[in-house]
Amino acid sequence: PTVGVKAIHAGFDWDSNTILIYPEAQLTRLTPDEVAAITKSVSKGQSWHSYQQFKKYREQLAEATEEINRLRAELGRYQ
């Protein structure tokens, strides 16, 4: 995918020797909630990768909990 460029400026002062490019649209496919979660995570000193791993584990925990509940219900039918 591509996105248009709104502006390009040569850096100055502490940004000298750099080119600043401003896109017309957001470059990430992240949702606003994901951006907020990343910002919160980074402010606590955590990384994006640890957030993604946490999210994955949370989903796995929810799936495992559902499976346990399903198996308990099935076991209850035999008792």
C-alpha positions as CSV (number, residue, x, y, z in Angstrom):
1,P,0.0,0.0,0.0
2,T,1.0,3.6,-0.6
3,V,0.1,6.9,0.9
4,G,0.5,10.4,-0.4
5,V,2.9,12.9,1.1
6,K,1.6,16.1,2.7
7,A,4.9,17.8,3.1
8,I,8.7,17.3,3.0
9,H,11.0,19.6,5.0
10,A,14.8,19.7,5.4
11,G,15.7,19.3,9.0
12,F,17.4,22.1,10.9
13,D,18.9,22.6,14.4
14,W,18.9,19.2,16.1
15,D,17.3,17.6,13.0
16,S,19.9,18.9,10.6
17,N,21.1,16.3,8.1
18,T,17.6,14.7,8.1
19,I,14.6,15.0,5.9
20,L,11.2,15.2,7.6
21,I,8.4,13.6,5.6
22,Y,4.7,14.1,6.6
23,P,2.3,11.6,5.2
24,E,-1.3,12.5,4.2
25,A,-2.6,9.5,6.1
26,Q,-1.6,7.4,9.1
27,L,1.0,4.9,8.2
28,T,0.0,2.2,10.7
29,R,-2.9,-0.2,10.5
30,L,-3.2,-0.1,14.2
31,T,-6.6,0.8,15.7
32,P,-6.8,3.8,18.1
33,D,-7.2,1.3,21.0
34,E,-4.0,-0.4,20.0
35,V,-2.2,2.9,19.8
36,A,-3.5,3.8,23.3
37,A,-2.4,0.4,24.6
38,I,1.1,0.8,23.1
39,T,1.4,4.3,24.5
40,K,0.4,3.1,28.0
41,S,2.8,0.2,27.7
42,V,5.7,2.3,26.7
43,S,5.0,4.8,29.4
44,K,5.4,1.9,31.9
45,G,8.7,1.0,30.3
46,Q,7.3,-2.1,28.4
47,S,7.9,-2.9,24.8
48,W,5.5,-3.4,21.9
49,H,6.6,-7.0,21.6
50,S,5.9,-7.7,25.3
51,Y,2.4,-6.2,24.8
52,Q,1.8,-8.4,21.7
53,Q,2.9,-11.5,23.7
54,F,0.7,-10.5,26.6
55,K,-2.3,-10.1,24.2
56,K,-1.6,-13.5,22.7
57,Y,-1.4,-15.1,26.2
58,R,-4.6,-13.4,27.2
59,E,-6.4,-14.8,24.2
60,Q,-5.0,-18.3,24.9
61,L,-6.1,-18.1,28.5
62,A,-9.7,-17.2,27.4
63,E,-9.7,-20.1,24.9
64,A,-8.4,-22.5,27.6
65,T,-11.0,-21.3,30.1
66,E,-13.8,-21.9,27.6
67,E,-12.5,-25.4,26.9
68,I,-12.3,-26.2,30.6
69,N,-15.8,-25.0,31.2
70,R,-17.0,-27.0,28.2
71,L,-15.3,-30.2,29.5
72,R,-16.6,-29.7,33.0
73,A,-20.2,-29.4,31.6
74,E,-19.7,-32.5,29.6
75,L,-18.2,-34.4,32.5
76,G,-21.2,-33.3,34.6
77,R,-23.5,-35.1,32.3
78,Y,-21.8,-38.4,33.1
79,Q,-21.9,-38.1,36.9
